[in-house]
Amino acid sequence: MNIQTLLPHAFRASCLAAALAIAGCGGADSPPAPAVEGDVAAPSRIEDWPLPPTLPGSASPSLAATPDDKLLLGWINSQKGRRHIFQFSTWAPDWGRWMHAMTTIAVGNSMFVNWADIPHMAATPDGALWAHWLQKSGDAPYAYDVVLTRSRDGGANWAAPVMPHDDGTRTEHGFVSMWAQGDGALGLAWLDGRETGNAHGGHEGHDSPEGAQGAMTLRAAVFDATLQRSADAVIDARVCDCCQTAVAQTAKGPLLVYRGRSEDEVRDILATRHDGSAWSTPRPVHADGWTMPACPVNGPDVAAAGNAVVVAWYTEADGEPEVRLAASSDAGDAFAAVVTLDRGQPVLGRVAVALDARQAWVLWMREEGGRQSLWLSRRSHDLATEHERVEVAKVAGEGRGTGFPQLAVMGGVAHVVWTDVVAGQPNLKGVRLVGGG
């Protein structure tokens, strides 16, 4: 394993930039909202969420809740002529502040950075932090591997990284989902290109390249506290090539969602759950029937609270962009009728979902007239009632540069992070939605 990334011990970067000014929240024309039924919760208050000081060029945020009710914010900093840096900070809601300035996980010339395939962090109940990122494995544009590491001391020191896969092919491996598997182990699922026979063709929306031997696969494994791998599984032997995967812990085990790819190029959203011993046979969340000859680079998201599950995704099954939702009350065994959240040419998708004991939260993006916007809908668990629909922010930037926004709900407060791009320079911004039930 030729990993050139450096993992500094007890390294903490100094604060080189002031806390970010947060974008104002506008009230421009909103996407059409369904009729609101029943009791309506009070409107949310959108307030600035000052993020930890970051270097200019920071993008690709990830946001994850910990078992002790904190939030992990990770990001990649990329500056011309310098090595990529994977950094993070920890938000403590009870303290109302960030616990530390930006802390570095990894630095490396060979780190692979892509607008759609981002690193993630996770925490397990034993107090350990886990992080993964992507590493170039060859000269082809999309030949890269997943690498995984673990910290026992809150991120001051990190173990030597390992690869979840050992196929040795210089193909695409990425689009990772992570979850706690018991107290101290981590489950990890990823898209694996070993069967494609060569480096995959990219993230611009693509089909299998000329000469490919097979399809992209979805695989999973479990890692213990020493980063030893077990429980290898091939979940699906043919999946969409470059759409994000997502996972949520239900009362019956982790539920994984992803975009499938049938032999006749139907690319609908599938779900599978691990029962403690094996993965269930993947089944459609909803039979959209979206036939698409190339990867849309627009995967699903999922959230769970006990047996309640909500899945959100992008589709063009009816001939125009659309964000759809589906709810389950039995941990993903079955899903109710699909709900259309938003549709029309301005819809970008790039969805994020959160669920607490009281309601569901869905975040998505739109772009119209060269301007992007970020929207949030609060709904009942069964999705039948929409309590609120609000424009969270105007997003500076357009196209792929703004990436995928992140959403996490803790203590009834929704935390939102996204990438703004001003004069070609990305950086992170955030808001919180407080109240609203």
MARMIPA-155797 format. One record per residue (C-alpha): residue in one letter; x, y, z. Coordinates in nm, 3 decimals. Example, Ala and Ser with C-alpha at 12.3 -4.5 7.8 and 13.67 -1.06 7.14 Angstrom:
! residues 2
+------+---------+---------+---------+
| rest |      xx |      yy |      zz |
+------+---------+---------+---------+
|    a |   1.230 |  -0.450 |   0.780 |
|    s |   1.367 |  -0.106 |   0.714 |
+------+---------+---------+---------+
! end
This chain:
! residues 437
+------+---------+---------+---------+
| rest |      xx |      yy |      zz |
+------+---------+---------+---------+
|    m |   0.000 |   0.000 |   0.000 |
|    n |   0.161 |   0.319 |  -0.120 |
|    i |   0.002 |   0.594 |   0.089 |
|    q |   0.185 |   0.924 |   0.070 |
|    t |  -0.043 |   1.115 |   0.305 |
|    l |   0.122 |   1.241 |   0.622 |
|    l |  -0.058 |   1.205 |   0.955 |
|    p |   0.095 |   1.456 |   1.196 |
|    h |   0.073 |   1.376 |   1.569 |
|    a |  -0.083 |   1.631 |   1.802 |
|    f |  -0.083 |   1.888 |   1.521 |
|    r |  -0.317 |   2.180 |   1.552 |
|    a |  -0.316 |   2.445 |   1.283 |
|    s |  -0.322 |   2.804 |   1.405 |
|    c |  -0.623 |   3.022 |   1.335 |
|    l |  -0.535 |   3.208 |   1.015 |
|    a |  -0.869 |   3.355 |   0.928 |
|    a |  -1.149 |   3.527 |   1.111 |
|    a |  -1.472 |   3.344 |   1.174 |
|    l |  -1.680 |   3.339 |   0.862 |
|    a |  -1.947 |   3.597 |   0.800 |
|    i |  -2.267 |   3.414 |   0.731 |
|    a |  -2.478 |   3.471 |   0.423 |
|    g |  -2.805 |   3.649 |   0.473 |
|    c |  -3.126 |   3.457 |   0.440 |
|    g |  -3.353 |   3.590 |   0.174 |
|    g |  -3.717 |   3.570 |   0.094 |
|    a |  -3.709 |   3.543 |  -0.284 |
|    d |  -3.965 |   3.352 |  -0.485 |
|    s |  -3.997 |   3.010 |  -0.328 |
|    p |  -4.068 |   2.677 |  -0.495 |
|    p |  -4.436 |   2.585 |  -0.479 |
|    a |  -4.537 |   2.447 |  -0.140 |
|    p |  -4.813 |   2.196 |  -0.076 |
|    a |  -5.109 |   2.291 |   0.140 |
|    v |  -5.030 |   2.276 |   0.510 |
|    e |  -5.261 |   2.061 |   0.718 |
|    g |  -5.329 |   2.032 |   1.089 |
|    d |  -5.144 |   2.214 |   1.362 |
|    v |  -4.854 |   2.420 |   1.233 |
|    a |  -4.542 |   2.465 |   1.444 |
|    a |  -4.405 |   2.813 |   1.494 |
|    p |  -4.174 |   2.937 |   1.217 |
|    s |  -3.805 |   2.874 |   1.260 |
|    r |  -3.563 |   3.153 |   1.337 |
|    i |  -3.265 |   3.146 |   1.103 |
|    e |  -2.951 |   3.268 |   1.274 |
|    d |  -2.583 |   3.287 |   1.189 |
|    w |  -2.377 |   2.987 |   1.295 |
|    p |  -2.017 |   3.113 |   1.309 |
|    l |  -1.796 |   2.828 |   1.195 |
|    p |  -1.442 |   2.772 |   1.319 |
|    p |  -1.183 |   2.986 |   1.140 |
|    t |  -1.074 |   2.808 |   0.822 |
|    l |  -0.814 |   2.872 |   0.556 |
|    p |  -0.933 |   3.026 |   0.228 |
|    g |  -1.002 |   2.746 |  -0.017 |
|    s |  -1.198 |   2.529 |   0.228 |
|    a |  -1.480 |   2.322 |   0.077 |
|    s |  -1.638 |   1.974 |   0.075 |
|    p |  -1.794 |   1.990 |   0.424 |
|    s |  -1.920 |   1.688 |   0.615 |
|    l |  -2.130 |   1.700 |   0.930 |
|    a |  -2.189 |   1.413 |   1.172 |
|    a |  -2.341 |   1.375 |   1.518 |
|    t |  -2.153 |   1.193 |   1.795 |
|    p |  -2.301 |   0.962 |   2.062 |
|    d |  -2.227 |   1.229 |   2.327 |
|    d |  -2.431 |   1.494 |   2.143 |
|    k |  -2.163 |   1.689 |   1.963 |
|    l |  -2.117 |   1.765 |   1.592 |
|    l |  -1.811 |   1.683 |   1.384 |
|    l |  -1.748 |   1.926 |   1.100 |
|    g |  -1.489 |   1.809 |   0.847 |
|    w |  -1.363 |   1.979 |   0.531 |
|    i |  -1.086 |   1.984 |   0.271 |
|    n |  -0.864 |   2.285 |   0.218 |
|    s |  -0.709 |   2.318 |  -0.128 |
|    q |  -0.481 |   2.603 |  -0.232 |
|    k |  -0.285 |   2.635 |  -0.553 |
|    g |   0.069 |   2.511 |  -0.513 |
|    r |   0.003 |   2.351 |  -0.174 |
|    r |  -0.092 |   2.006 |  -0.056 |
|    h |  -0.455 |   1.928 |   0.021 |
|    i |  -0.542 |   1.930 |   0.393 |
|    f |  -0.822 |   1.732 |   0.559 |
|    q |  -0.929 |   1.916 |   0.875 |
|    f |  -1.208 |   1.913 |   1.134 |
|    s |  -1.350 |   2.082 |   1.441 |
|    t |  -1.606 |   1.979 |   1.705 |
|    w |  -1.918 |   2.178 |   1.800 |
|    a |  -2.050 |   2.138 |   2.155 |
|    p |  -2.415 |   2.256 |   2.164 |
|    d |  -2.420 |   2.259 |   2.545 |
|    w |  -2.127 |   2.500 |   2.545 |
|    g |  -2.248 |   2.695 |   2.245 |
|    r |  -1.902 |   2.698 |   2.090 |
|    w |  -1.641 |   2.504 |   1.897 |
|    m |  -1.422 |   2.293 |   2.124 |
|    h |  -1.105 |   2.358 |   1.926 |
|    a |  -0.977 |   2.539 |   1.621 |
|    m |  -0.919 |   2.358 |   1.295 |
|    t |  -0.735 |   2.033 |   1.360 |
|    t |  -0.556 |   1.845 |   1.084 |
|    i |  -0.628 |   1.480 |   1.012 |
|    a |  -0.421 |   1.432 |   0.696 |
|    v |  -0.204 |   1.622 |   0.445 |
|    g |  -0.085 |   1.493 |   0.111 |
|    n |  -0.001 |   1.564 |  -0.251 |
|    s |  -0.169 |   1.239 |  -0.354 |
|    m |  -0.498 |   1.311 |  -0.178 |
|    f |  -0.782 |   1.293 |  -0.429 |
|    v |  -1.030 |   1.581 |  -0.405 |
|    n |  -1.358 |   1.586 |  -0.595 |
|    w |  -1.667 |   1.805 |  -0.565 |
|    a |  -1.906 |   1.511 |  -0.523 |
|    d |  -1.703 |   1.241 |  -0.344 |
|    i |  -1.616 |   1.392 |  -0.006 |
|    p |  -1.439 |   1.263 |   0.309 |
|    h |  -1.649 |   1.180 |   0.614 |
|    m |  -1.607 |   1.147 |   0.989 |
|    a |  -1.789 |   0.933 |   1.244 |
|    a |  -1.775 |   0.862 |   1.617 |
|    t |  -1.839 |   0.533 |   1.796 |
|    p |  -1.981 |   0.493 |   2.149 |
|    d |  -1.637 |   0.401 |   2.288 |
|    g |  -1.529 |   0.762 |   2.226 |
|    a |  -1.317 |   0.696 |   1.917 |
|    l |  -1.324 |   0.920 |   1.610 |
|    w |  -1.301 |   0.775 |   1.261 |
|    a |  -1.218 |   0.949 |   0.934 |
|    h |  -1.182 |   0.847 |   0.572 |
|    w |  -1.054 |   1.029 |   0.266 |
|    l |  -0.950 |   0.944 |  -0.090 |
|    q |  -0.602 |   0.874 |  -0.222 |
|    k |  -0.475 |   0.860 |  -0.582 |
|    s |  -0.366 |   0.512 |  -0.689 |
|    g |  -0.256 |   0.577 |  -1.049 |
|    d |  -0.225 |   0.828 |  -1.331 |
|    a |  -0.577 |   0.783 |  -1.468 |
|    p |  -0.807 |   1.071 |  -1.366 |
|    y |  -1.033 |   0.859 |  -1.147 |
|    a |  -0.799 |   0.590 |  -1.016 |
|    y |  -0.824 |   0.632 |  -0.641 |
|    d |  -0.863 |   0.440 |  -0.316 |
|    v |  -1.044 |   0.488 |   0.013 |
|    v |  -0.824 |   0.516 |   0.323 |
|    l |  -0.951 |   0.492 |   0.680 |
|    t |  -0.805 |   0.597 |   1.015 |
|    r |  -0.907 |   0.614 |   1.383 |
|    s |  -0.825 |   0.838 |   1.678 |
|    r |  -0.853 |   0.742 |   2.044 |
|    d |  -0.786 |   1.091 |   2.182 |
|    g |  -1.032 |   1.323 |   2.015 |
|    g |  -0.828 |   1.378 |   1.701 |
|    a |  -0.490 |   1.476 |   1.848 |
|    n |  -0.332 |   1.156 |   1.714 |
|    w |  -0.444 |   0.926 |   1.433 |
|    a |  -0.358 |   0.565 |   1.355 |
|    a |  -0.171 |   0.473 |   1.038 |
|    p |  -0.440 |   0.457 |   0.767 |
|    v |  -0.562 |   0.136 |   0.605 |
|    m |  -0.755 |   0.060 |   0.289 |
|    p |  -1.098 |  -0.100 |   0.328 |
|    h |  -1.040 |  -0.283 |   0.000 |
|    d |  -0.742 |  -0.498 |  -0.101 |
|    d |  -0.815 |  -0.566 |  -0.469 |
|    g |  -0.508 |  -0.370 |  -0.584 |
|    t |  -0.680 |  -0.239 |  -0.897 |
|    r |  -0.620 |   0.117 |  -1.010 |
|    t |  -0.988 |   0.189 |  -1.037 |
|    e |  -1.242 |   0.408 |  -0.865 |
|    h |  -1.323 |   0.345 |  -0.497 |
|    g |  -1.526 |   0.600 |  -0.305 |
|    f |  -1.868 |   0.743 |  -0.215 |
|    v |  -1.840 |   0.606 |   0.137 |
|    s |  -2.097 |   0.569 |   0.416 |
|    m |  -1.996 |   0.496 |   0.778 |
|    w |  -2.188 |   0.384 |   1.089 |
|    a |  -2.115 |   0.259 |   1.440 |
|    q |  -2.123 |  -0.120 |   1.452 |
|    g |  -2.164 |  -0.184 |   1.824 |
|    d |  -1.964 |   0.010 |   2.082 |
|    g |  -1.621 |   0.020 |   1.925 |
|    a |  -1.639 |  -0.105 |   1.566 |
|    l |  -1.718 |   0.083 |   1.246 |
|    g |  -1.920 |  -0.032 |   0.949 |
|    l |  -1.821 |   0.108 |   0.611 |
|    a |  -1.981 |   0.080 |   0.266 |
|    w |  -1.832 |   0.210 |  -0.058 |
|    l |  -1.858 |   0.200 |  -0.436 |
|    d |  -1.588 |  -0.030 |  -0.571 |
|    g |  -1.462 |  -0.029 |  -0.931 |
|    r |  -1.249 |  -0.344 |  -0.925 |
|    e |  -1.479 |  -0.516 |  -1.175 |
|    t |  -1.465 |  -0.231 |  -1.427 |
|    g |  -1.120 |  -0.340 |  -1.537 |
|    n |  -0.974 |   0.012 |  -1.562 |
|    a |  -1.002 |   0.351 |  -1.399 |
|    h |  -1.358 |   0.472 |  -1.421 |
|    g |  -1.450 |   0.757 |  -1.649 |
|    g |  -1.513 |   1.040 |  -1.404 |
|    h |  -1.786 |   1.231 |  -1.227 |
|    e |  -1.917 |   1.440 |  -1.512 |
|    g |  -2.213 |   1.209 |  -1.569 |
|    h |  -2.087 |   0.904 |  -1.750 |
|    d |  -2.143 |   0.549 |  -1.856 |
|    s |  -1.890 |   0.268 |  -1.829 |
|    p |  -1.575 |   0.346 |  -2.027 |
|    e |  -1.473 |   0.170 |  -2.343 |
|    g |  -1.324 |  -0.168 |  -2.264 |
|    a |  -1.465 |  -0.193 |  -1.911 |
|    q |  -1.491 |  -0.552 |  -1.789 |
|    g |  -1.788 |  -0.511 |  -1.560 |
|    a |  -1.997 |  -0.281 |  -1.345 |
|    m |  -1.937 |  -0.073 |  -1.036 |
|    t |  -2.016 |  -0.272 |  -0.721 |
|    l |  -2.133 |  -0.176 |  -0.372 |
|    r |  -1.932 |  -0.341 |  -0.096 |
|    a |  -1.916 |  -0.324 |   0.284 |
|    a |  -1.693 |  -0.434 |   0.572 |
|    v |  -1.654 |  -0.387 |   0.947 |
|    f |  -1.341 |  -0.253 |   1.121 |
|    d |  -1.246 |  -0.306 |   1.484 |
|    a |  -1.047 |  -0.077 |   1.712 |
|    t |  -0.719 |  -0.198 |   1.558 |
|    l |  -0.849 |  -0.130 |   1.204 |
|    q |  -0.871 |  -0.501 |   1.130 |
|    r |  -1.131 |  -0.580 |   0.865 |
|    s |  -1.404 |  -0.844 |   0.880 |
|    a |  -1.755 |  -0.918 |   0.750 |
|    d |  -1.670 |  -0.842 |   0.386 |
|    a |  -1.983 |  -0.828 |   0.174 |
|    v |  -2.083 |  -0.754 |  -0.183 |
|    i |  -2.417 |  -0.582 |  -0.137 |
|    d |  -2.492 |  -0.517 |  -0.504 |
|    a |  -2.293 |  -0.627 |  -0.808 |
|    r |  -2.420 |  -0.347 |  -1.035 |
|    v |  -2.481 |   0.007 |  -0.911 |
|    c |  -2.474 |   0.364 |  -1.037 |
|    d |  -2.113 |   0.464 |  -1.084 |
|    c |  -2.075 |   0.794 |  -0.898 |
|    c |  -2.378 |   0.872 |  -0.683 |
|    q |  -2.342 |   0.915 |  -0.309 |
|    t |  -2.444 |   0.638 |  -0.072 |
|    a |  -2.604 |   0.712 |   0.268 |
|    v |  -2.677 |   0.520 |   0.587 |
|    a |  -2.890 |   0.566 |   0.900 |
|    q |  -2.917 |   0.365 |   1.220 |
|    t |  -3.268 |   0.227 |   1.269 |
|    a |  -3.410 |   0.026 |   1.558 |
|    k |  -3.346 |  -0.284 |   1.346 |
|    g |  -2.994 |  -0.204 |   1.230 |
|    p |  -2.819 |   0.021 |   0.975 |
|    l |  -3.023 |   0.103 |   0.664 |
|    l |  -2.813 |   0.180 |   0.356 |
|    v |  -2.953 |   0.361 |   0.051 |
|    y |  -2.793 |   0.410 |  -0.290 |
|    r |  -2.869 |   0.450 |  -0.658 |
|    g |  -2.893 |   0.121 |  -0.842 |
|    r |  -2.829 |   0.053 |  -1.209 |
|    s |  -3.021 |  -0.218 |  -1.391 |
|    e |  -2.912 |  -0.386 |  -1.712 |
|    d |  -3.143 |  -0.155 |  -1.906 |
|    e |  -3.009 |   0.158 |  -1.727 |
|    v |  -3.290 |   0.218 |  -1.478 |
|    r |  -3.127 |   0.414 |  -1.195 |
|    d |  -3.371 |   0.410 |  -0.903 |
|    i |  -3.298 |   0.435 |  -0.531 |
|    l |  -3.252 |   0.105 |  -0.347 |
|    a |  -3.238 |   0.021 |   0.024 |
|    t |  -3.084 |  -0.265 |   0.222 |
|    r |  -3.060 |  -0.325 |   0.597 |
|    h |  -2.810 |  -0.520 |   0.804 |
|    d |  -2.978 |  -0.746 |   1.060 |
|    g |  -2.663 |  -0.819 |   1.259 |
|    s |  -2.552 |  -1.108 |   1.040 |
|    a |  -2.623 |  -1.019 |   0.676 |
|    w |  -2.754 |  -0.753 |   0.439 |
|    s |  -3.108 |  -0.789 |   0.313 |
|    t |  -3.184 |  -0.816 |  -0.056 |
|    p |  -3.186 |  -0.457 |  -0.191 |
|    r |  -3.532 |  -0.329 |  -0.281 |
|    p |  -3.651 |  -0.005 |  -0.444 |
|    v |  -3.754 |   0.274 |  -0.211 |
|    h |  -3.988 |   0.367 |  -0.495 |
|    a |  -4.007 |   0.237 |  -0.852 |
|    d |  -3.937 |   0.566 |  -1.030 |
|    g |  -3.833 |   0.392 |  -1.349 |
|    w |  -3.579 |   0.659 |  -1.434 |
|    t |  -3.389 |   0.536 |  -1.739 |
|    m |  -3.061 |   0.726 |  -1.755 |
|    p |  -2.763 |   0.629 |  -1.975 |
|    a |  -2.513 |   0.816 |  -1.757 |
|    c |  -2.451 |   0.873 |  -1.387 |
|    p |  -2.639 |   1.181 |  -1.257 |
|    v |  -2.390 |   1.234 |  -0.968 |
|    n |  -2.683 |   1.307 |  -0.735 |
|    g |  -2.733 |   1.040 |  -0.472 |
|    p |  -2.993 |   0.988 |  -0.198 |
|    d |  -2.987 |   1.065 |   0.172 |
|    v |  -3.157 |   0.886 |   0.462 |
|    a |  -3.235 |   0.958 |   0.826 |
|    a |  -3.389 |   0.745 |   1.100 |
|    a |  -3.528 |   0.773 |   1.452 |
|    g |  -3.616 |   0.431 |   1.590 |
|    n |  -3.839 |   0.268 |   1.330 |
|    a |  -3.919 |   0.596 |   1.152 |
|    v |  -3.719 |   0.647 |   0.830 |
|    v |  -3.719 |   0.919 |   0.565 |
|    v |  -3.535 |   0.894 |   0.231 |
|    a |  -3.488 |   1.186 |  -0.010 |
|    w |  -3.350 |   1.173 |  -0.363 |
|    y |  -3.325 |   1.341 |  -0.703 |
|    t |  -3.485 |   1.201 |  -1.017 |
|    e |  -3.592 |   1.298 |  -1.367 |
|    a |  -3.824 |   1.002 |  -1.410 |
|    d |  -4.109 |   1.223 |  -1.535 |
|    g |  -3.892 |   1.426 |  -1.770 |
|    e |  -3.787 |   1.714 |  -1.543 |
|    p |  -3.578 |   1.756 |  -1.228 |
|    e |  -3.756 |   1.654 |  -0.910 |
|    v |  -3.684 |   1.589 |  -0.542 |
|    r |  -3.888 |   1.303 |  -0.401 |
|    l |  -3.938 |   1.175 |  -0.047 |
|    a |  -4.058 |   0.846 |   0.099 |
|    a |  -4.126 |   0.748 |   0.460 |
|    s |  -4.117 |   0.416 |   0.640 |
|    s |  -4.258 |   0.331 |   0.983 |
|    d |  -4.093 |  -0.013 |   1.004 |
|    a |  -3.721 |   0.069 |   0.972 |
|    g |  -3.722 |   0.042 |   0.594 |
|    d |  -3.909 |  -0.286 |   0.545 |
|    a |  -4.164 |  -0.096 |   0.336 |
|    f |  -4.209 |   0.263 |   0.221 |
|    a |  -4.529 |   0.465 |   0.184 |
|    a |  -4.630 |   0.645 |  -0.134 |
|    v |  -4.377 |   0.888 |  -0.269 |
|    v |  -4.409 |   1.262 |  -0.197 |
|    t |  -4.285 |   1.523 |  -0.445 |
|    l |  -4.100 |   1.794 |  -0.253 |
|    d |  -4.001 |   2.017 |  -0.547 |
|    r |  -3.988 |   1.993 |  -0.924 |
|    g |  -3.893 |   2.198 |  -1.229 |
|    q |  -3.580 |   2.306 |  -1.411 |
|    p |  -3.437 |   2.510 |  -1.117 |
|    v |  -3.418 |   2.196 |  -0.897 |
|    l |  -3.061 |   2.075 |  -0.843 |
|    g |  -3.132 |   1.815 |  -0.576 |
|    r |  -2.817 |   1.753 |  -0.365 |
|    v |  -3.042 |   1.653 |  -0.078 |
|    a |  -2.976 |   1.610 |   0.293 |
|    v |  -3.218 |   1.465 |   0.551 |
|    a |  -3.243 |   1.465 |   0.929 |
|    l |  -3.498 |   1.316 |   1.166 |
|    d |  -3.563 |   1.364 |   1.536 |
|    a |  -3.840 |   1.240 |   1.763 |
|    r |  -4.079 |   1.513 |   1.647 |
|    q |  -4.029 |   1.580 |   1.277 |
|    a |  -3.831 |   1.535 |   0.955 |
|    w |  -3.605 |   1.798 |   0.801 |
|    v |  -3.513 |   1.798 |   0.430 |
|    l |  -3.254 |   2.026 |   0.269 |
|    w |  -3.209 |   2.074 |  -0.106 |
|    m |  -3.065 |   2.311 |  -0.364 |
|    r |  -3.207 |   2.512 |  -0.655 |
|    e |  -3.040 |   2.721 |  -0.925 |
|    e |  -3.221 |   2.982 |  -1.128 |
|    g |  -3.089 |   3.274 |  -1.332 |
|    g |  -2.733 |   3.181 |  -1.244 |
|    r |  -2.807 |   3.204 |  -0.870 |
|    q |  -2.824 |   2.910 |  -0.632 |
|    s |  -3.038 |   2.888 |  -0.321 |
|    l |  -3.069 |   2.651 |  -0.030 |
|    w |  -3.414 |   2.542 |   0.094 |
|    l |  -3.541 |   2.349 |   0.394 |
|    s |  -3.874 |   2.176 |   0.457 |
|    r |  -3.994 |   2.061 |   0.801 |
|    r |  -4.250 |   1.784 |   0.788 |
|    s |  -4.424 |   1.521 |   0.997 |
|    h |  -4.260 |   1.179 |   1.012 |
|    d |  -4.510 |   1.043 |   0.763 |
|    l |  -4.438 |   1.343 |   0.534 |
|    a |  -4.811 |   1.416 |   0.498 |
|    t |  -4.790 |   1.752 |   0.676 |
|    e |  -4.543 |   2.025 |   0.588 |
|    h |  -4.491 |   2.253 |   0.888 |
|    e |  -4.262 |   2.498 |   0.715 |
|    r |  -4.075 |   2.567 |   0.392 |
|    v |  -3.804 |   2.830 |   0.406 |
|    e |  -3.517 |   2.961 |   0.196 |
|    v |  -3.215 |   2.907 |   0.418 |
|    a |  -2.962 |   3.108 |   0.217 |
|    k |  -2.856 |   3.250 |  -0.114 |
|    v |  -2.551 |   3.051 |  -0.218 |
|    a |  -2.261 |   3.234 |  -0.377 |
|    g |  -2.139 |   3.029 |  -0.671 |
|    e |  -2.295 |   2.812 |  -0.936 |
|    g |  -2.267 |   2.468 |  -1.091 |
|    r |  -2.058 |   2.203 |  -0.917 |
|    g |  -1.834 |   2.443 |  -0.726 |
|    t |  -2.077 |   2.468 |  -0.435 |
|    g |  -2.084 |   2.091 |  -0.385 |
|    f |  -2.328 |   1.922 |  -0.149 |
|    p |  -2.472 |   2.101 |   0.156 |
|    q |  -2.479 |   1.930 |   0.494 |
|    l |  -2.753 |   1.905 |   0.757 |
|    a |  -2.758 |   1.779 |   1.117 |
|    v |  -3.029 |   1.823 |   1.382 |
|    m |  -2.948 |   1.820 |   1.752 |
|    g |  -3.166 |   1.932 |   2.039 |
|    g |  -3.435 |   2.042 |   1.795 |
|    v |  -3.194 |   2.280 |   1.620 |
|    a |  -3.103 |   2.227 |   1.254 |
|    h |  -2.739 |   2.299 |   1.166 |
|    v |  -2.665 |   2.368 |   0.799 |
|    v |  -2.323 |   2.403 |   0.632 |
|    w |  -2.246 |   2.471 |   0.267 |
|    t |  -1.972 |   2.595 |   0.035 |
|    d |  -1.977 |   2.948 |  -0.104 |
|    v |  -1.752 |   3.040 |  -0.398 |
|    v |  -1.658 |   3.407 |  -0.434 |
|    a |  -1.418 |   3.519 |  -0.709 |
|    g |  -1.322 |   3.156 |  -0.761 |
|    q |  -1.232 |   3.103 |  -0.395 |
|    p |  -1.443 |   2.853 |  -0.194 |
|    n |  -1.506 |   2.873 |   0.177 |
|    l |  -1.758 |   2.739 |   0.426 |
|    k |  -2.067 |   2.906 |   0.569 |
|    g |  -2.332 |   2.797 |   0.813 |
|    v |  -2.664 |   2.881 |   0.976 |
|    r |  -2.887 |   2.732 |   1.244 |
|    l |  -3.265 |   2.703 |   1.239 |
|    v |  -3.396 |   2.744 |   1.591 |
|    g |  -3.752 |   2.699 |   1.715 |
|    g |  -4.013 |   2.577 |   1.474 |
|    g |  -4.159 |   2.327 |   1.713 |
+------+---------+---------+---------+
! end
